[in-house]
Amino acid sequence: MRKVIVIAVVAVTAAACGGSSTKKLSVGTTTTINASTTTVSTSTATQPAAPPALAVAPNAGALGLAFTFKLTNAKSGESVTFHVVQPNATTFDGPAHVVAADGSVTAIYGTKGKAVGKYRVTASGDQGTSATATFTVVPAPATTAPKTTAATRATSTTKALTTTTKAATVTTKPAAVTTKPASPTT
C-alpha cells in the first residue's frame, strides 16, 4: 500500500509541475514519470487461502480415551470423511460430516477396544480438501486394588460375623367395653 501512495504522490507532483521526474524509491527501483503521459494502475493483492489443517486432541492418550479431530480451512458445505489407519494397518472410515460456514468440522474417535500404538488420520473432502495428522494411543494405566493385610481381613471377618438385631415388641390391649343395664319401660 505504501508503494502505491508514494507513486501517486510523485505522479501528481510531476503532472502539476508540467515536466518529467525520475524518483528513486526506497525499495531499490527507479520510476520515471512524464507529465504528458501519466498512467495510474492499481492492483489488489489477495492473501492466499490458508491450507487445510487437521489437529487431533489430545495428540497422545490412554487406551479407551476419545480423541477429537478438528479440520480447519476446508470449503464451506464440503462433505468430509475421516479415514483412520490403526497400528495394525486396519482402517476405519467414519461417516461424512458437513463443513461449517467458518471452514471447520469436528469428529470424535473412541479407542475403547482398539490397538495401542501410532494412528494416522486423514480428512478427505468431496471438493478436494485433504489433511493428515497422527496421534498415539498408549496402554491404559493399571488399576490397583487396595492392599489387604491380615489385620484388615480379621476386622472385615469380625464385622461380618457381628450382627446386632433389634426386635420390636408389640403389645395389644383389649378395648374396654362398658355395658349398662337396660332401663325398665313402664
N, C-alpha and C positions, 0 to 999 in steps of 0.2 A: 504494500500500500504506500509506503514512503517513496518508492521509486516513481510511482505514478504522480504523486503530488509534486515532487521535485521537477520532473519533466514538464508537467503542466505549468509550473511557475516559470521555468526557463522559456517555454514556448510563448507564453503570454508576454513576458518581458521582451523577447526578441521581436514579436509582432508589433508591440507598442512602439519600439524604437525604430521600426522600419528597416531593419537590417538583418544580417545573419549573425548567429552566435555559435560558438563552439564551447561546450561546457564539459569539464572533466568531472564525472560523477564519482562519488566516494567508493563505489564498488569496483572501480577499475575499468569502466567502459567510457568511451568518448562518444558524445551525441552532438551532431551538428543540426541546427535548426535554421532554415531560411524563412524569413518573414513572408515571402511571396508564395511559398508552398508549405503551409503548416498542416500537418496531418496529426490527428489525435486518435489514438487507438486505445481501447480498454480490453482487458481480459479478466475473466473471473476465475480465480483459482479455486478448484474444488478439492476438498480433502478426500483422499481415497478412503473407501469404506474399510472399517476395521475387519480383519479376517475373523471368521467364526472361531470361537474358543470354547472348549469343553473343560469344565472343572469338576472334580469329584471331592466330596467332603464326607467324612474325613479321608485323607489320602491313604491312611492305614488304620485298621481296626480289627477287633477280635471277631472270630467266627460267630455268626449269629446276629451281628450288627447290621443295620440297614444303612446303605450308602446313598447319598444324594448326588445325582448327575444334573449339572446345570449347563445348558448350551446358551451362549450369548452371541449376538451379532448375526443371527440367522435371518432369513427373509420372513417377514410377517405373513402369517397364513400358511406357511410351508408345513407339510406333513413330515415329521422327523421320527425315525425309528432308532432305538439304541440297540446295538449288537455287542454282546459281552462274550469275550473269549476267556474261558476259565483256565486255570493252571493245567488241567488235564486235557486241554485242547478241545473240549466240548464247547459248544456255543449256545447262547441264549439270545433269541431275538424277541425283544419286547414289543408291545403294541405301539401303534402310531400315536404320536402326540402332535397337536397343532401349535405352531409358534405364535406367541402373543404379539400384539402390536409393537411392543418395545424390542422385539427380536429375540426374546428368551423363551426357553422351555425347560421344565424340570421333571425329572423322573426319580423314583425311589427303587433301589435294588436291594433285596434282602439276601443275606448269606447263610441263613439257617440251613444246615444240612449240606452246605457246599464244601468245596475243597479249600484247603489252606494254600496260600501262595500268591503270585502276582497275576492280576487280571488286567485285560486290555478292553476298553470300551470305545466304540466308535459311534458317533451320531451321524446318521445319513439322512439327508432331506431329499424330497422329490423335486426340488428346484436347484439341486447341485450343492447344497451345503454339506460339508464334511469336516469333522474334527475328531481327534482321538486323544484319549488320556489313559493313564494307568492308575491302579490302586492295589494295595496289598491287604490280604486277609491273613491274620496271624491266629495261632491257636487261642482258644478261649482260656482265661485263667482257670486253674484247677480250683475247685471248691473244696474246702477242708471242713470236716465235721469237728465240733468242739472236742477237746481232749477229755477222755473219760478215765478217771482214776479209780482205784479200789474204794476210796472214801466216797466218791461221787456215786458209785454203784451201790454201796451199802446204804447211803442216805435214800436213794431212789427206792430201794427194796423196802426199807423200813416205812417210807411214806406210803408205798403201795399196800403194805400189809396192815397199817394202822388206819382203820376207818372208824369214824365216830358216827353213830346213827342216833338221831334224836327222834323219839316217837312221841306222838301227841296222844294224850288221854282225853277221851270224850266221855262225859258223864251226862246222862239224861235223867231228868226228874219227871215223874208223872205229874200231869196237870192236876191242880186241886179242883175237886168237883164239890159244890155245895148244893144240897137239896133242901127244900123247905116243904114241910107237910102242907098238903092242900087244905085250904080253909073250908070248913063246912058251909054249905049253902043252905039256907033255910027258905 
